Structure formats: structure tokens, C-alpha cells
Amino acid sequence: MDPVSEYRLLTVVAAFVFAYSLIASRLARTPISGALVYVVVAMLVGPRGLDFVDFDIEGEGLRILAEFALAVCLFTDSATANLGILRRVRELPTRLLLIGLPLTIAAGFGVGVVLFEDLGFFEIALLATMLAPTDAALGKAVVSNPAVPAQVRESLNVESGLNDGICVPVLLLFLALAAGSVEQGEAGRMLLRLPLSVIGIGAIVGLGLGSAGANALKTCAARGWVAGTWLQIPIIALSLLCFGLAQWMGGSGFIASFAGGMTFGGLAREHKEDFLAAAEGTADALALVTWFAFGTILPTYLFAHLRWEAVVYALASLTVVRMVPVFFCLVLDRLHADTVLFLGWFGPRGLATVVFAVMALDALPPGEAIDTIITTISWTIALSIVAHGLSANGLARAYGARVEARGGRI
């Protein structure tokens, strides 16, 4: 990119971010989400629109940007979790993760087998796994909405915080099998080894750094060593430290970021509000810039290899593939029907799936299979941004009112 184009890009993005920040709080009370605004504007001014700006970002750059945004978002969201409420409803997110998540992958695989006759077994399994995790950043409008009962908010928060990390070892297994880089006979050993290493390392790193960081910040804050503009730095650095160290050691940085944030929030109760208030703005900014970058390249992936099966799979992924497993894993909990529907519907797909898509682009050879996978993923994310963004506030208010009318029973 030449210097003139770089400065033009900087001017357009900075002007848009400034303008959006002026009305962001007002838009937060409407059905229009920040992700939707950023993606739509990026599509309009990007190469497939007015061709006014070009982020010129390669897949690796987009992956890193999405990873950093998701790591900070996971840390800050989990740090604000109400552990008292979470202890009372821990069976709800446990069922969603241990029963609902595998069923979602299985359902996605079944739909893929019906729709994609030209994809192989492992390629369909890979697609189902990539679209199984829900997104913490896109789900923030719901998990931070006080109209939604706290039990439901905390359950969705934990689910979106952990399911992407849990999917990582499964993703790596199917990615290796689809790429032909591992013999099928070794798959069993990988299936046993990967979850223990990826999830275990991530959890240990998160717990250790979250605990050490909380104690260090409590000590320094009590002595007045951390104040002013420095309040916004430690949380960002700690969340990226959790992510980076876990990834370096072969674990899941997403698990580490979530576990680190929850540990930090539990140990630094007296000081966490000041630190988190400053950091959450950075987390939101990183996520929205990622959506802007994604929006500039999204039209290419939506239409370059468009096929009706991709659109149908995307619609199924956001509805029956998500909602039916949620119903089955919660059927014994005697929850009201609107609660099950609410939990089933709010499973947006976003940054984690973007990261997984870039990993697939790097690992799989060019061809019709990877084109189909990326097109399907792009349609699913695009439809999720629109559908979940537009419905979040309205459905949250309506559902909250129904729960309140029946005395708070979910």
C-alpha cells in the first residue's frame, strides 16, 4: 500500500470511529449493534463497494487482530462475572458446554452431510466444529443487559467464554485429518492428548496469571502506585499475557484469557471496577476495528464462490443446529419454554470462527472444498451479525419482562 492510500485509510477509519463514538451510547439502546455498523460501513467503502479504502490485511493479520480482540473481551467479560450467581446455576452452563456443544457439532455435521455432497467426512466435521462456538463479543449486548435475568446472563457468558477454547483441540484434530497431515490411526491418540494439553495448559496459565496479577494489582493499588491513565494498561496487558503464554506453551489462549479474567475478578473484588472500566473500552475498540477489517473483505467471501447450500447451512447453523441441542441438554432442568428459546437463539458466531477460518485457509490446500467452507462461514457470520444484532435489545427486554411477570422464575 502506498503512503497516500495508507493516510487515506487512516483518515477514513479515524473519522468513522470518532463519529461512531459520538452516538455509540445512543445506538446501544437501539436494535443496531456496533458490529453491524462497522461491517456495513466497511463493505460500503471497501474494495467491493466504493473502493475508497483497502485494509490490505492478509489472513494472518486478520487472525492476530481477531485473537487479540477476543482475548481481551474474554478476560474483561469473565472478570465481571457474578460468581455467587454462577455457583447457584453452574449446572446450566455445564450442560450447555458438555452436552449442548458436542450435540451442536454433531447436528452441524448431519446437516452438512445432507447439503454438501462434494465435501469429505473430515471437511464437514471441520466446518461443523468451526461454527459451533458462540461469540463473546457479539453476545455482549445480551450478557450485559440488566433486563435479562442474571442466571441466564452468567450462563451465556460462561458458555461463550469457554466453548471456543474447548473446540480448539477438536478443530486441530479435524484440521489435521482434512489436510492429510496425520494418519487416521493416530487420530485416537491425538483425541486423548490434545484436550488434556490444550485445555489443561490454558486453564493452568489462566489461573496462575490471573491470581498473580490480581494480587500484584491489589498490592500496588492499595499503595497508590497505580492511578490515572495507568489504570487502563494492566488489564489489557494481563489478558494478552494469559493468551500469549498459553499459546506459546501449546495450550488454548482463549481458555487462559477466560480463566484468568474470572480468577482476577474473584480475587480483586475491591479494585476490579476501576481497572475493568478503563479496559472495556479498549476491548470494544479492538473488536470493532476487527469487524471493520473483516467487513472490507467480507463481500469477496460471500459472493466469489456463492452456492445455495452455503446459505441454507448458514441459516440452519443459527437456528436448528444451535437451538435443538440446547433444548435436549436443558430438557431435564424444567426451565420455561421462553428461557430455552432465548438461550438457544442467542448463540452468535463471530471472532472465534474468524480465527478458525484463517487457520483452515492456512492448513488446507486451495480448491473447491476450502472455498465452500469459507463461503459458508462468511454467510453464517454475516447473518449472525444482522439477526442477533437487530434482535438483541428487543428480545432481551421482552424476555426480561416475561420473567419478571412470573416472579423471576426462569
N, C-alpha and C positions, 0 to 999 in steps of 0.2 A: 504494500500500500504506500503511495507517495505521500509526502508531508502534507500537501493540500487536502487530500482525502482524509488523512488522519485528523487534521484540525476540523474539517467539516463534520466528521463523525463525532468528535468531542463536543463541538458546538451544539449539534442536534440533540445528542443524548443528554448533555448537561442542561440545556434549555427545557427539554421534556421532563427530566427529573425534577427540576425546580418548579415547573408549572404543576406537575402532578402533586408535589409535596404540599402545595398551597391548598389543594382541595381533597387531599387523601383522607382526612378525618371525616369530611362530609360524605365522600364516596363510600366509606366503610359502613355507613348506615343505609346504603342502598344495595340493590342486587348486583351492582357492578364491582367485581373484585379487582385488586391491583394487578394480579397475573393476567387477567383478561385484557385490561387496558394496555399493559406493556406488550403483550403478544400481538394484539390487533394493530397498535401503532407501529410496531416493528415490521409487521407484514406489509403495512401500507407504504412505509418509507424504505423498505429493504429492496434487494435486487429484483424480486419478482413483482414489486409494486411500482413505486415512483422511481426506484433505483437512485435514491438520494444518499443513502448510506449503505455501507457494506462492512459488517463487523469483521469479515475476513478471518473468521475463527475456525481453526481446524477442529476435528473431533476431539483430539486430546485436550485442547484448550477448553472446549465446552465441558468436557468431563471434569476437569480440575475445578472450573468455576462452579459447576453444579455440586460437586463433592464438598467444596468449602462452604457453600451456602447451606447445604443440607446439614453439615456437621454443626455449624453454629446454631441453626434452627433447632436441631435435635437437643443440643445442650441447653439452650435457653428455655425451650418448652418443657423439658423434663425437670429442670430446676424449679419451675413454678408449680409443679405437681403438688397436689394436696395429699400427702402421704397418709394422713388419717382416714380420709375417704377411700383412698386406694386400698388400704388394708381391709376395709369392710366389703369392697366389691372386687377383690382380687380374682375371684373365680371368673368374672365376666371377661376381662382381657385375657386371662389364661385360656379360656375356651376359644376365644377368637384367634389366638395365636397357635395353640397346639392342635386344635380341631378344625377351626374355620380356615386357616391358612393352607394346610395340606389339601382340604377339600376344594378350595378355590383353585389351586394348581391343577388338581385332578379334573375339575369341571372345565377349566380353560383348555386342558389337553383334549377332553372329549369333544368340545365344540370345534377345536382346531382340526381334529381328525375328520369330522364331518365336512368342514368347509375347505380345507387345504389338501387336496389330493396330491399336489406336487411337492409338498414338504415331507421330509423324512420324520421318523419317530422322534429322534432326539431334537430336531429343529422345532417341532411342535411343542415338545416338552420345554424347550428353552424359551419359546415365546410365552407359554403359559406362566412360567416362573418369573419372567421379566415383568409381566403385568399383574402379578399377584400382590406385591406390596402397595400399601396406601401411602399417601404423601403427607408428611407433617406440615410442610409449608402451605400447601393448598388447603389443608384441613384446619388451618389456624382460625379461620373465620368462625368455625363451629366450636372448637375446643376452647376458645377464649370468650365465647358468647355466654354471658351470665343467664340468659333466658333458658339455656339448656341445663337440665339437672346435672349437678356436679358428678354424680356417679357415671353418667353417660359420657360427660366430657373427659373425665380421667381415664375411662376405659378406651375411648377413641385415641386419646393422647398416647397411652402406653402401646396400643396396637400399632399405630403409625410409627412410633419411635423404635420399635423392635422388629417389626416384620421385614423391613428391608435388610437388616443385618442377618436375620435368620435365613433369608432367601439366598444370601451370598454363597454359602457352600453348595447349595443345590444348583445355583446358577453356574458355578465353576465346574461342577461335575457334568452338567448337560452341555456346557460350552466346550469342554474338552472332548466329549463324546461326539458332538456335532461336527467339531473341527477335525476329528480323527487323530487327535494328538495323544490319545490314551486308548489302550486296548480294553475291550469290554470286560475282559477277565479281571482287570484292575479296578473296575468301577466299584465293586463291593468294598475293597479296601479304602478307596477314596471316600465312599459314602460314610464309612465309620470314622475315618481320620479327619476329614475336613470340618464337620460340625464341631468336633472337640477342639480343634486348633483355632479355627476362625472365630467361633462364638466364645470359646473359653478365653483366648488371648484378649479379645475385645473387652469382655466383662472384667477381667483382672486389671487390665490397663485403666479402664474407666473408673473402677472402684478405687484403685490406688491413687491415680492422679486427682480424682475428684476429692478424695479425703485429704490428700496433702495440700491441694490448692485451697480447699475450704479453711483448713487450719492456718495456713500461711496468711490468707487474706483476713481472717478474723483477728489474728495477732497484730498485723500491720494496721488494720483499720482502727482497732482499739487504741493504738498509739498515735493515730493521726498521720501515719506515713503515706496513706493512700487517700487522696482527696482531689476535688476539682476535676479537670479534664482527664486525669489518670483513672477515674472510675470506669471509663468505658473500655479501657485496654485489657485488664486482666481476664475477663470472661471470654473475650474473643480469642485471646492467646491460649487460654486453658482449653477451650473447646477444640481448637486446631491442634494443640499439643496432644490431646487424647486421640484425635483422629489420626494424626500423622504417626505417632508412636505405634499405635495398634496396627496400622497398615504396614509399617516398616517391619514389624515383628511377624507379619503373616496373618494377623487377625482382622477382624472387621472394625474399621474405624467408625462405622455407624453405631454399632453396639457400644463401642467405647465412649462415643460422644453422648449417647443417651444415658448410659450407666454413670458416666462422670457427672453429667448435669444433675441427675437425680440424687447422687451422693452429695454433691455440693449443696443442693437445695436443702437436703435433710440436715446437714451439719452446720450450715451458715445461715440459720433462720433469721438472726438479728440483723444481718448486714446485706442479705441477698437482694432485697428490693432495690437498694441504691445501685448495686453493681448490675443487676439484670435490666433495670430501666434504661441504663445507658447502652447496654449491649444489644437489646432487642431491636433498636433502630438500625444497627449495623446488620443484623441478621436479615431484617426485612429488605434493606437496600441490596444486599448480596443476592437474595432470592429474586428480586425484581429485575436486577441487571441480568441475571441468568435467563429470566424469561424473555427479556428484550433480545439477547443474543440468540436464544432459541427461536424467537419469532422471525428473525431475519432469514433463517434457513428453513423454517417450517414449510412454506409453500412448495419448495423443491421436493421434500419427502412426502408431502400429501398428494401431489399430482403427477410426479415424474413416473411412478410405476403404479398408478391407481388401478384398483380392481375392486369389484363389488364385494368380494369375500372379505377384504380388509375392513371395509366399513361395517359390514354385518358383524364381524367378530368384535370390532371396537364397541358397538352398541351392546352386544351380548356381554362383553367383559365388564362393562359398567353397570349392568343390570343383573341378569340371572346368574352369571358366573360368580358374582360377588354376593348377591342377596340370598340365593338358595343355600349356599354353605353357611351363611350367618344364621339363617333360620334353623338349620339342622343342628348347629352347635349350641344354640340357645334354647332349643325346644323344651328342655327339661327345667329351665330357670323360671318358668311361669311369669315371664315378662308380658306386658301388654303388647298388643299387636303393633301399635304405633311406635313403640320403642324398638322392636325388632326391625321394622321397616326403616326407621331412622338410622339405626346402626348399619343396616345393610346398604342403604343408599349412600351414606357419606363415607365412601371409600375412594377418594380421588386419587388419580395416578399422576405423578409429576416428576420431581427431581431424581428420585431413586431410579425410576425407569429410564430417564435420560442417561444417567450414568451407566446403567446396564446396557443400553442400546449402543453406546460408544464402545463399550467392552466387546460387544458382539461384532461391531464393524471392524475392530482391530483383529479379532481372532478368526473370523470366518472368511473364506475366500470370496471374491466378488462373484456375483451371479444372481440368478433369479430368486434363490432362496433368501439370501440376506436382504434383497430388495423388498420382497414380500414382508419379511419380518419387520423391517424398519418402517415401511408404509403403514402396516397395521398398528405399530406402536405410536406412530405420529398421529394417526386418526384417533386413537384412544386417548392420548394426552390432550389433543385439541378439543375433542368433545367433552372431556372431563373438565377442562378449564372453563368452558362455556356453561355446561349443565350444572356442575357443582358450584361454580361461582355465582351464577344467577339465582340458584335456589337456596343458598346457604342461610342468609339472614331471614328470608320469609318463612322457610320451613322450621328454622330454629325457634322463631317467635311462636309459630302456630303449635309446634310440638310442646314447647315450654308452657304455653297456656293450657293445653290439654292435661299435662301432668299436674299443674297447679290446681286445676279444677277438680281433680280426683284426690287431692290431699297429698301430692308429692310422690305418689306411688308410680314407679316406672314399670 
